[in-house]
């Protein structure tokens, strides 16, 4: 019946303290119980001290998963094709695949069939994102530039033919581009409107 108490938390995610309070257990007992619940499949451990109910995972919106992505590696923001598809700038769609830019490390995490990719970028290129609802996402122009930058390093591929360049704010894109290496400027030039 403890699972019923967890449902009443009515949160996307929770930590051990919230779990302890909801179950009316000491924190030490809650840690053991959380570990058992993860092993039995009742809970999903997103990262240290962040859990979600397995039954809720199936019903999470894309925005819920974006929020959890930001929590998995902090700081980070949603970018690349994931952001371009979210803004309907790319006709390519990714199923159960979320891409982010991060400062700490490049890594992949798979949770319940969803793959989360984090690509490390130089600190001076960590900008150009906004907070939407409860998650951080690159502005469309920055998501495109992030993709070109990683492509120049041979760490990413993007189907350029699937991009609707008319949806970019070209003044903003040029402003962002000033902070990128000249090689990226050359990559952008063929797509700039005349």
Residue pairs with C-beta under 8 A, 6 or more apart in sequence:
2 23
2 33
3 42
3 53
5 22
5 23
6 14
6 19
6 22
6 23
6 53
7 53
8 22
9 18
9 22
11 18
12 52
12 56
12 60
12 64
12 67
12 68
13 46
13 50
13 51
13 52
13 67
13 68
13 71
14 22
14 50
14 51
14 52
15 49
15 50
15 51
16 27
16 30
16 31
16 34
16 49
16 51
17 27
19 30
19 33
19 34
19 51
20 26
20 27
20 29
20 30
23 30
23 33
25 33
34 43
34 45
34 51
37 43
37 51
38 44
38 45
38 51
41 54
42 53
42 54
43 51
43 52
43 53
43 54
44 51
44 52
44 53
44 54
44 57
44 111
44 112
45 51
46 52
46 68
46 71
46 72
46 111
47 71
47 72
50 68
50 71
52 60
52 68
54 112
57 111
57 112
60 68
62 86
63 132
63 133
63 134
63 135
65 98
65 114
66 78
66 98
66 135
66 137
67 133
67 134
67 135
69 76
69 78
69 98
69 100
69 116
69 135
70 76
70 77
70 78
70 100
70 135
70 136
72 109
72 116
72 118
73 100
73 102
73 104
73 105
73 107
73 118
75 102
75 103
75 126
75 136
76 100
76 101
76 102
76 103
76 118
76 136
77 100
77 101
77 129
77 136
77 137
77 138
78 86
78 98
78 99
78 100
78 129
78 135
78 136
78 137
78 138
79 99
79 100
79 101
79 119
79 129
79 137
79 138
79 142
79 143
79 146
79 147
80 99
80 100
80 101
80 119
80 138
80 143
80 146
80 147
80 150
80 156
80 158
81 90
81 92
81 94
81 99
81 143
81 147
81 158
82 94
82 97
82 98
82 99
82 100
82 143
83 99
83 137
83 138
83 140
83 143
84 90
84 92
84 140
84 143
84 144
84 147
84 163
85 92
85 93
85 94
86 137
87 140
87 143
87 167
88 164
88 167
89 140
89 143
89 144
89 163
89 164
89 167
89 168
90 159
90 162
90 163
90 164
91 162
91 164
92 159
92 162
96 113
96 114
96 115
97 114
97 115
97 117
98 114
98 115
98 116
98 117
99 117
99 119
100 116
100 117
100 118
100 119
101 118
101 119
101 120
101 121
101 126
101 129
101 138
101 146
102 118
102 119
102 120
102 121
103 120
103 121
103 123
103 126
104 118
104 120
105 118
105 120
106 118
106 119
106 120
106 155
107 117
107 118
108 115
108 116
108 117
108 118
109 115
109 116
109 118
110 116
119 146
119 150
119 155
119 156
121 146
121 149
121 150
124 179
125 146
125 149
125 179
125 180
127 142
127 176
127 179
128 138
128 139
128 141
128 142
128 145
128 176
129 136
129 137
129 138
129 139
129 142
130 136
130 137
130 139
137 143
138 146
139 172
139 176
140 167
140 168
140 169
141 168
141 169
141 172
141 173
141 176
142 176
144 163
144 168
144 173
145 173
145 176
145 177
145 180
145 184
145 188
147 156
147 158
148 158
148 180
148 184
148 187
148 188
149 180
149 181
149 184
150 156
151 157
151 158
151 187
152 181
152 183
152 184
152 187
160 191
163 191
165 191
165 193
166 193
170 192
170 193
173 188
177 184
177 185
177 188
